[in-house]
Amino acid sequence: MAYRNASRLGGPIPKFGDYHVWKALYCISQDSPLGRKSLASSLDIGEGSTRTILSMLHEDGLVTINKNGVSLTKAGMDAWKAVRMDVGGVSLPDLTIGKNDCAVRVPGAAVNVKFGCEERDTAIKQGATGATTLVCSNGVLIFPGSYYPVDKSVESAIRGCFDISDGDVVIIGTAATRSAAELGAVTAGLELIGGLQIRRELDDVLTQRSTGSELLSLAFAVHDLVGGLPVCAKSRDNLGIRIENGQVIDNAYTGAVLEEVINAGTTIRKVAISGPYKGIRVIVTPIELDNRVIAAIGVVDIRSMAGTNNLIRLRSDEE
């Protein structure tokens, strides 16, 4: 699961992914308080993207930010424990095919390993040359799906980096550069443990950055409940959607009343004075989460235009 969809953010799409969010937690846990410029350098992304990551982590209560730098909160430390992996540089030319190798220990994840090719494929998609997966069983590192142990020199090199216990997994990413090898191995590790386990329950519902596509299910449910009346919805920080006659007719929509409700935090019933529904009565209500307005959804009462002649018919009438 992606911690945040970058398309939710206004302006240019930030060039970071779950790996960078994980690496931010890793760096802050290792060296706290940590300055923003140092963190941006460690993440190897721009300061703008780093600020966005820190903003999201701060918003979720995982970090504190002050003049001394960034530190993990108690919730942040708990979040880090849930996704903790150890990273170490190794050189295993007899085992790997790239110029640079990076090993990642994933504690207790052996039960999730199938054949090892899954981690390899994930790493390659991230730009690595490949990845080798090993599991620790009966005190020995072996290849998945077999009892064949690795060469003693390989095991010695890996144990020189980590304290390994039964049930642990070691993923060795390999690539032309150390950073690419680490990106591939860590991403494969995250995939193995089910992704970043951060604010899953809130992200699976809505956030103030939700896109129109993420509001679809709710908007269509309301659309059906009100007998096919047009429905509009948008999150606080992103453009939304407009639905008519069972179809999305605008997936980058905003309206004056939607914005007014998000700012006021209260339901508004009024005749729209601008936009595609100018002159029509609309009813818009805020959507709140944790006492914050994160979105607004509204119904356009086109029946108010129909009069006694029913010049405008509802989709349900037509059906």
C-alpha positions in Angstrom: 0.0 0.0 0.0 1.3 3.4 -0.9 1.6 5.6 2.1 0.3 8.5 0.0 -0.6 8.8 -3.6 1.6 11.6 -5.0 -1.2 12.7 -7.4 -3.2 13.8 -4.4 -0.8 16.7 -3.9 -1.2 20.1 -5.6 1.6 21.4 -7.9 4.3 19.2 -9.4 4.1 15.5 -8.5 6.8 14.8 -5.8 9.4 12.3 -6.9 9.3 9.9 -4.0 7.7 6.7 -3.0 7.2 4.4 -0.1 10.9 3.6 0.0 11.7 7.3 0.7 9.1 7.5 3.4 10.6 4.3 5.0 14.2 5.7 4.6 13.1 8.9 6.3 11.9 7.0 9.3 15.1 4.9 9.2 17.3 8.0 9.1 15.4 9.8 11.9 15.5 6.7 14.1 19.2 6.4 13.6 20.1 10.1 14.1 17.7 12.3 16.0 17.1 15.2 15.9 18.0 15.2 12.2 18.2 18.4 10.1 16.1 18.6 6.9 19.0 19.2 4.6 20.8 16.2 6.0 17.7 14.1 5.6 17.2 15.3 2.0 20.8 14.3 1.2 20.3 10.9 2.7 17.1 10.3 0.8 18.8 11.6 -2.4 15.7 13.6 -3.4 15.0 17.3 -3.5 14.3 19.4 -0.4 10.8 20.1 -1.7 10.0 16.3 -1.8 11.6 15.9 1.6 9.5 18.7 3.1 6.4 17.0 1.7 7.3 13.7 3.4 8.0 15.4 6.7 4.7 17.3 6.4 2.8 14.1 5.9 4.6 12.4 8.8 4.1 15.4 11.0 0.4 15.5 10.1 0.1 11.9 11.1 1.7 12.6 14.5 4.8 10.5 13.7 7.5 13.3 13.9 8.1 16.5 15.7 9.8 19.4 13.8 11.6 22.2 15.5 14.7 24.4 15.1 16.9 21.5 16.3 15.6 19.1 13.6 13.2 16.2 13.2 12.5 13.5 15.8 10.2 10.6 16.0 7.3 10.8 18.4 6.1 7.8 20.4 3.6 7.0 17.6 6.5 7.4 15.1 8.7 4.9 17.0 5.8 2.5 17.1 5.3 2.9 13.3 9.0 2.4 12.8 9.0 -0.8 14.8 6.3 -2.2 12.5 8.3 -1.7 9.4 11.9 -1.9 10.8 14.5 -3.5 8.5 18.3 -3.4 8.8 20.4 -2.3 5.9 24.0 -3.0 5.2 26.5 -2.8 2.4 28.0 -6.1 1.3 30.1 -7.4 -1.6 29.1 -10.8 -2.8 30.3 -11.2 -6.4 30.0 -15.0 -6.3 26.3 -14.7 -5.5 25.1 -11.5 -7.3 25.4 -10.1 -10.8 25.6 -6.4 -10.2 28.6 -4.1 -9.4 27.1 -3.0 -6.1 25.3 -5.0 -3.5 23.1 -4.1 -0.5 21.7 -6.5 2.0 18.4 -5.9 3.9 17.3 -8.0 6.9 13.6 -8.3 7.3 12.8 -9.7 10.8 10.5 -12.6 11.1 9.2 -12.5 7.5 10.3 -16.0 6.3 6.6 -17.2 6.4 5.8 -14.7 3.7 8.5 -15.9 1.3 7.5 -18.2 -1.6 10.3 -18.8 -4.1 12.4 -15.7 -3.9 11.7 -14.7 -7.5 8.9 -12.4 -6.3 11.4 -10.2 -4.4 13.8 -10.3 -7.4 11.0 -9.1 -9.7 10.1 -6.3 -7.3 13.7 -5.1 -7.1 14.1 -5.1 -10.9 11.0 -3.0 -11.3 12.7 -0.4 -9.1 15.7 -0.3 -11.3 18.0 -2.9 -9.6 19.7 -5.5 -11.7 18.3 -8.3 -9.5 17.9 -9.5 -5.9 18.6 -12.7 -4.0 16.4 -13.9 -1.2 17.7 -16.0 1.7 15.8 -17.2 4.8 17.3 -18.3 8.2 16.2 -21.8 9.2 17.7 -23.8 12.0 20.4 -21.3 12.4 21.5 -21.5 8.7 20.9 -19.2 5.8 19.2 -21.2 3.0 17.6 -20.5 -0.4 13.8 -20.4 -0.3 12.1 -23.7 -1.1 15.1 -25.8 -0.4 17.4 -26.9 2.3 20.4 -25.9 0.3 22.6 -23.5 2.5 24.5 -20.6 1.1 28.3 -20.7 0.8 30.0 -20.2 4.2 31.8 -17.1 3.0 28.5 -15.6 1.9 26.9 -16.4 5.3 29.9 -15.0 7.1 29.7 -11.7 5.1 26.0 -11.3 5.9 26.3 -12.2 9.5 29.1 -9.6 9.7 26.4 -7.0 8.9 23.4 -8.3 10.9 22.4 -10.4 13.9 20.2 -13.0 12.3 17.6 -15.2 13.9 15.5 -18.1 12.7 12.6 -16.8 10.6 14.5 -13.7 9.4 14.8 -12.9 5.7 17.8 -11.4 4.0 17.3 -9.7 0.6 20.4 -8.8 -1.3 19.8 -6.2 -3.9 22.3 -5.8 -6.7 22.7 -2.9 -9.2 25.1 -0.6 -11.0 25.0 1.7 -8.0 24.7 1.2 -4.2 21.6 3.4 -4.0 19.8 1.5 -6.7 20.7 -1.8 -5.0 19.3 -0.5 -1.7 16.1 0.9 -3.3 15.4 -2.5 -4.9 16.1 -4.5 -1.8 14.2 -2.3 0.6 11.2 -2.1 -1.7 11.2 -5.8 -2.0 11.3 -6.0 1.8 8.4 -3.6 2.1 6.4 -5.7 -0.4 7.2 -8.8 1.7 5.7 -7.3 4.9 2.7 -5.8 3.2 3.8 -2.2 2.7 4.1 0.7 5.1 1.7 0.0 8.0 1.1 3.7 8.6 -2.4 5.2 9.1 -3.8 2.4 7.0 -7.2 2.8 8.6 -7.4 6.5 7.7 -5.8 6.2 4.3 -8.2 3.4 3.3 -11.2 5.8 4.0 -10.4 9.4 2.9 -7.9 12.1 3.5 -7.8 15.8 2.7 -5.7 15.0 -0.4 -8.0 12.3 -1.8 -8.4 12.5 -5.6 -11.7 12.4 -7.4 -11.2 8.7 -8.2 -10.9 8.0 -4.5 -14.2 9.7 -3.9 -16.0 7.7 -6.6 -17.6 5.0 -4.4 -19.0 7.5 -1.9 -20.2 9.8 -4.6 -22.0 7.1 -6.6 -23.6 5.8 -3.4 -25.1 9.2 -2.7 -26.0 9.5 -6.4 -28.1 6.4 -6.1 -29.6 7.2 -2.7 -31.0 10.5 -4.0 -32.5 9.0 -7.1 -30.0 10.0 -9.7 -29.6 13.7 -8.8 -26.3 15.2 -9.8 -23.6 14.8 -7.1 -20.4 16.7 -6.7 -17.5 16.0 -4.3 -14.0 17.1 -3.6 -11.3 16.8 -1.0 -9.9 19.8 0.8 -6.6 19.9 -1.1 -7.5 18.3 -4.5 -9.9 18.6 -7.4 -13.0 16.4 -7.3 -15.7 14.9 -9.4 -19.1 15.7 -10.9 -21.6 12.9 -11.6 -24.7 13.1 -13.7 -27.0 10.3 -15.0 -24.7 7.6 -13.6 -21.6 8.9 -15.3 -18.6 10.9 -14.3 -18.7 14.0 -16.5 -15.9 15.9 -14.8 -13.0 14.4 -12.9 -11.2 17.6 -12.1 -14.0 19.6 -10.6 -14.5 22.2 -8.0 -17.3 24.6 -7.2 -17.8 27.7 -5.1 -20.2 26.1 -2.7 -18.0 23.0 -2.2 -15.1 25.3 -1.3 -17.3 27.4 0.9 -18.4 24.3 2.9 -14.9 23.1 3.3 -13.9 26.5 4.7 -17.0 26.9 6.9 -17.2 23.4 8.1 -21.0 23.4 8.0 -23.8 22.2 5.7 -25.0 24.9 3.2 -28.2 25.0 1.3 -28.4 27.7 -1.4 -28.9 28.5 -5.0 -25.6 28.4 -6.9 -24.6 31.7 -8.4 -21.9 30.4 -10.7 -20.6 27.3 -12.5 -22.6 24.6 -14.4 -25.4 24.6 -11.8 -25.9 28.4 -11.7 -29.4 29.2 -10.6 -30.1 25.7 -9.2 -30.5 24.8 -5.5 -27.6 22.8 -4.1 -27.1 21.1 -0.7 -23.5 20.5 0.3 -22.2 19.0 3.5 -18.7 18.6 5.0 -17.0 15.3 5.6 -15.0 15.3 8.8 -12.3 13.0 10.2 -10.6 13.5 13.5 -12.5 16.8 13.9 -11.1 18.1 10.7 -13.0 18.9 7.4 -11.3 16.7 4.8 -13.8 16.9 2.0 -17.3 18.0 0.9 -20.0 16.3 -1.0 -23.1 17.9 -2.5 -26.4 17.2 -4.3 -27.8 19.3 -7.0 -31.6 19.5 -6.7 -32.5 19.7 -10.4 -36.1 19.0 -9.4 -36.3 22.7 -8.4 -36.0 23.5 -12.1 -38.5 20.9 -13.4 -41.7 22.6 -12.2 -45.0 21.0 -12.8 -44.1 20.0 -16.4 -41.2 17.9 -15.3 -39.0 19.2 -18.1 -36.0 17.8 -16.4 -36.4 14.1 -15.5 -34.4 12.1 -13.1 -32.5 9.1 -14.4 -34.6 6.9 -12.2 -37.8 8.2 -13.9 -36.3 7.5 -17.3 -35.5 4.0 -16.3 
